[in-house]
Amino acid sequence: MKIYTKTGDSGTTALFGGTRVPKHHIRIESYGTVDELNSHIGLIRDQNINQLYKNVLIEVQDRLFTVGAILATPPEKEVLKNGQPRLNINRISEADIQLLENEIDTMNDALPPMTHFVLPGGHTTVSYCHIARCVCRRAERLSVHLHELEPTDEQVLKYLNRLSDYLFVLARKLSFDLQADEVKWIPRKE
């Protein structure tokens, strides 16, 4: 597989199915941000954290490749002329979302109740989680915008929403595990 094709030199790129669009197209922004998110999650996974978290993050990275493939496929190209799906991959399922919810609940059960917003930071690994959470929220916003223009799989939107929640709770749980300070945001009163 050749890495460079030179077909994008003029500022366009091909979607799954062959349609060419500008590199700033909302669809490209959507799946490009999912790819950025996947890289940040790889950085979290590379930290000295519990193997269970690493296993969940590997699963998340796999699902994000699926999300990217779904977002890279325009609706008119989702099905081949013979009626077969162009994307011959498992879609995002309720089980994928349920995994995140179960992990959120398990981690939350081990944490003290949250009484205030918390400032991102306290430990490098925790900060990586917060960065990933913010990138995930951006991917979600872009995907929602895309969905308003060209309907896409709503499970993708749901998954990204839940994933940002998971990353927030993972940041809190890692703060707890690493005995890092969790600094509460307490609004100033004039």
Secondary structure, 3 states (H helix, E strand, C coil): CCCCCCCCCCCEEECCCCCEEECCCHHHHHHHHHHHHHHHHHHHHCCCCCHHHHHHHHHHHHHHHHHHHHHCCCHHHCECCCCCECCCCCCCCHHHHHHHHHHHHHHHHCCCCCCCEECCCCCHHHHHHHHHHHHHHHHHHHHHHHHHHCCCCHHHHHHHHHHHHHHHHHHHHHHHHCCCCCCEECCCCC
